[in-house]
């Protein structure tokens, strides 16, 4: 479950619209997920901080990836 600091809310007039990845619009995130899994599978011996740095770099390349979304992928990093 995401904590409140990872929630991304867009406001349109008087409506609050939660940010969500959709299968159609964000299907390219599947490739990001594959890359992230590979990082963790091959990351034996590396620190959590190193692994999360690689993950951040993967997602930072994505133009529509809000920094809060990147943080939500790493929510258990504390």
N, C-alpha and C positions, 0 to 999 in steps of 0.2 A: 504494500500500500504506500502511496506517495504521501509525504508529509506536506504541510501547507506551503512551505517555502519552495516546493517543486511544482506547485499548481500553476498552470498558465491559463489565465482567463482573458479573453478578448471581450471588449465591451462594444456593443453596437446599439446605439440609441439607449434605450432603457433595459437592454437585455445583456446578461452575462453569458458568454458562450465559452465553454471549456475547450481547450486545445486538445484535439484527439488526432491520433494517426489513423488514417483510413486505408483500407485495402486498395482502393483505386488510386487515390492521390499520392499515397506514400508507399507504394509497393516497392520502390527502390530501397527502402529501409531494410528489406530482407537481406540484401547484399551487405549492408552495414552490420546486421546481426551476425551473418556468417563470418565476416572479418573479426568481429568482437569475440566470437566463440573460438576462432583460431588463435587469437591472442591469448585467451585464457588457457586453452588446451596446450599451447606450446610455451607457456610462461613459467614453467616450473623453475624455481631458483631465483625468480625475479621478485622484487618487493611489490606489494599491493600498489604503492604509489607509482612505481614504474609502469605497471600494467594499466592503471587508470589514466596515466599520461598518454599512453598509446591509444586507449579508447577515446579520450578527449580529442586527439588528433584526427581519428577516423571521422568522428561526428562533426568536428569543426570545419571539415571540407564541405559539409552539406549546407547549401545556401539558406534553406528554410528551417534550419535547426537552431532554435532559440537556445541561448546558454542555459536557461532553466531546464530545457529538455535534456541537454547533455548532463546536467547535474542529476536529473532524475534517473538516468541510466546508471549513475554511480551512487545512488542514494545510500547504499550500505557501506560506503567507503569511510565512514567516520569511526 
